[in-house]
Each structure stands twice: as C-alpha cells, then as structure tokens.
C-alpha cells in the first residue's frame, strides 16, 4: 500500500464511532494545557496526541515492540475544526493507520470532546508520519512483512470497510 505522507484533511473521519478505530484513548486535559484564550494550546495538543499514541502502542503487546521502539516522528499535521477547552476533558482520541510505505507509516487521529457524540464531526483531525529506524546504526530501515501485517490490521479502512 503506497500512501502519501501525513495529510489529515483528505480523510477527515466524520461519522465514525469509537468501534471503528484501531484504538481510542481518553486523555485528560490539564489546566496548564490551556492558552490565554481558554482553548487547548497547539503545542499541548501535540503532547495530548503523544499521550494517546503511547497508550495505544504500549497496549499492543510484546510482538509489536520492535516496531514501537524503532519508530520516530518525522511529520505532524493538525487541522482544527472546532475549539477544545478544559471543560471538554477528557478528550476522546480515535486512532488508526492511514497508510504505510517501505520505511514509514502514518497514524490518523480524530479528536473529540468527551461530551461529543462518537459519530460527530471531530474538533480536530491530525496525522503523524512515523519513520522506522535501525536504532543501533541510526539509519532508516525497511518495515518487515510482519510489521506491515500489523499496520494493515490497524488500518481504519479494513475496520470501516472503506
């Protein structure tokens, strides 16, 4: 599957419920995550996405450890569609694999208030492109056939039939 790098706008996951993501995390919003205008600061949104991504990857099990420990972020793309505030906590963050290539994969995110309906339009859609590296050699490495199978199993397209 050859997909372009992270571009959340091309697949905004509107109308999907929690059971149509590879993983859904609930992440609490801290008061310090807010900016002077009362909504979640952009840099803090990246941190909240990281917390959700780590929860997903750590829940995956031992067989996924080589992939998890060798992945590093090379690109982040975030599109805000509505404000998120402290009272929207915890955020419900649905994640899936948007695609993968020989040395990287892209995680998609749909971020909603805990009070939003699961199938409602997300307040934020995002993507992180992750490259896999050989930690010892400090160079990019190719995804193995098993890793590609893991990534394919986490694809929302398979789950939702798209």
C-alpha positions as CSV (number, residue, x, y, z in Angstrom):
1,X,0.0,0.0,0.0
2,X,1.7,3.2,-1.1
3,X,0.1,6.2,0.5
4,X,1.3,9.9,0.6
5,X,2.7,11.4,3.7
6,X,0.5,12.6,6.6
7,X,-2.5,14.7,5.3
8,X,-5.4,14.5,7.7
9,X,-7.8,16.7,5.7
10,X,-8.1,14.1,2.9
11,X,-9.7,11.6,5.2
12,X,-11.5,13.5,7.9
13,X,-13.2,10.7,9.9
14,X,-16.6,12.2,10.3
15,X,-19.5,9.9,11.3
16,X,-17.4,7.1,12.7
17,X,-18.0,5.6,16.1
18,X,-15.4,4.5,18.7
19,X,-15.6,0.9,17.5
20,X,-14.3,1.9,14.0
21,X,-10.9,3.0,15.1
22,X,-7.9,0.8,15.8
23,X,-7.7,2.3,19.3
24,X,-9.5,5.0,21.3
25,X,-7.8,6.7,24.2
26,X,-9.2,9.1,26.7
27,X,-6.7,11.8,27.7
28,X,-7.3,14.3,30.4
29,X,-6.8,18.0,29.7
30,X,-4.7,19.8,32.4
31,X,-5.3,23.4,33.3
32,X,-1.7,24.0,32.0
33,X,-2.8,22.8,28.6
34,X,-4.9,25.9,28.1
35,X,-3.7,29.1,26.4
36,X,-4.7,32.7,27.2
37,X,-7.8,32.4,25.1
38,X,-9.2,29.5,27.1
39,X,-8.7,26.7,24.5
40,X,-6.1,24.0,24.2
41,X,-2.7,25.3,23.1
42,X,-1.4,23.9,19.9
43,X,1.9,22.6,21.4
44,X,-0.1,21.0,24.2
45,X,-2.4,19.3,21.6
46,X,0.7,17.6,20.2
47,X,1.5,16.4,23.7
48,X,-2.0,15.1,24.2
49,X,-1.8,13.2,20.9
50,X,1.5,11.7,22.0
51,X,-0.1,10.5,25.3
52,X,-2.8,8.8,23.3
53,X,-0.4,7.3,20.8
54,X,1.8,5.9,23.6
55,X,-1.2,4.3,25.3
56,X,-2.1,2.6,22.0
57,X,1.4,1.4,21.2
58,X,2.0,0.1,24.7
59,X,-1.3,-1.8,24.7
60,X,-0.3,-3.6,21.5
61,X,1.7,-6.3,23.2
62,X,5.2,-7.8,23.0
63,X,5.2,-8.8,19.4
64,X,4.9,-5.1,18.4
65,X,7.9,-3.9,20.5
66,X,10.4,-3.9,17.6
67,X,8.2,-1.6,15.6
68,X,7.3,0.6,18.5
69,X,10.8,1.1,19.8
70,X,12.2,2.0,16.4
71,X,9.5,4.5,15.2
72,X,10.2,8.2,15.3
73,X,8.1,11.1,14.2
74,X,9.1,12.9,11.0
75,X,6.0,15.0,10.4
76,X,2.9,16.2,12.3
77,X,-0.2,17.7,10.6
78,X,-3.1,19.1,12.7
79,X,-6.3,20.7,11.4
80,X,-8.6,22.3,13.9
81,X,-12.3,22.2,13.1
82,X,-13.7,23.5,16.4
83,X,-12.3,24.7,19.7
84,X,-11.5,22.3,22.6
85,X,-11.4,23.7,26.1
86,X,-10.7,22.4,29.6
87,X,-14.3,21.5,30.2
88,X,-14.2,19.1,27.2
89,X,-11.9,16.8,29.2
90,X,-11.1,14.0,28.9
91,X,-10.5,14.2,25.1
92,X,-11.6,11.1,23.2
93,X,-8.9,10.4,20.6
94,X,-9.6,7.8,17.9
95,X,-6.5,6.5,16.1
96,X,-5.8,4.3,13.1
97,X,-3.1,3.6,10.5
98,X,-3.8,5.8,7.4
99,X,-1.1,4.0,5.4
100,X,2.4,2.8,5.2
101,X,5.3,2.6,2.8
102,X,8.6,0.8,2.9
103,X,10.2,2.8,5.7
104,X,7.3,4.8,7.3
105,X,3.7,4.7,8.4
106,X,1.1,7.4,9.2
107,X,-1.2,7.4,12.2
108,X,-4.5,9.3,11.8
109,X,-6.3,10.9,14.7
110,X,-9.9,12.1,15.3
111,X,-10.1,14.2,18.5
112,X,-13.4,15.0,20.2
113,X,-14.6,16.3,23.5
114,X,-15.6,13.6,25.9
115,X,-19.1,15.1,25.7
116,X,-19.4,14.8,21.9
117,X,-21.4,12.0,20.2
118,X,-19.0,9.3,18.9
119,X,-20.1,9.8,15.3
120,X,-20.0,13.6,15.4
121,X,-17.5,15.7,13.5
122,X,-14.2,15.7,15.3
123,X,-13.0,19.0,16.7
124,X,-9.5,18.2,15.4
125,X,-8.1,15.8,12.8
126,X,-4.4,15.1,12.7
127,X,-1.7,12.7,11.5
128,X,1.8,11.8,12.5
129,X,4.2,10.3,10.0
130,X,6.5,7.8,11.7
131,X,9.7,6.6,10.2
132,X,11.3,3.3,11.4
133,X,15.0,3.3,12.2
134,X,17.7,0.8,13.0
135,X,18.5,2.1,16.5
136,X,22.0,0.7,16.5
137,X,23.0,2.0,13.1
138,X,21.0,5.2,13.4
139,X,19.6,4.8,9.8
140,X,16.2,4.3,8.3
141,X,15.2,0.6,7.9
142,X,12.5,-1.2,6.0
143,X,9.3,-2.4,7.6
144,X,9.3,-6.2,7.8
145,X,6.5,-8.3,6.4
146,X,5.2,-8.9,9.9
147,X,5.2,-5.2,10.7
148,X,3.3,-4.4,7.5
149,X,0.7,-7.0,8.6
150,X,0.4,-5.3,12.0
151,X,-0.1,-1.9,10.3
152,X,-2.6,-3.3,7.9
153,X,-4.6,-4.8,10.8
154,X,-4.7,-1.4,12.4
155,X,-6.0,0.3,9.3
156,X,-9.4,2.0,9.6
157,X,-10.1,1.2,6.0
158,X,-10.3,-2.5,7.0
159,X,-12.4,-1.8,10.1
160,X,-14.8,0.5,8.4
161,X,-14.9,-1.2,5.0
162,X,-13.7,1.9,3.1
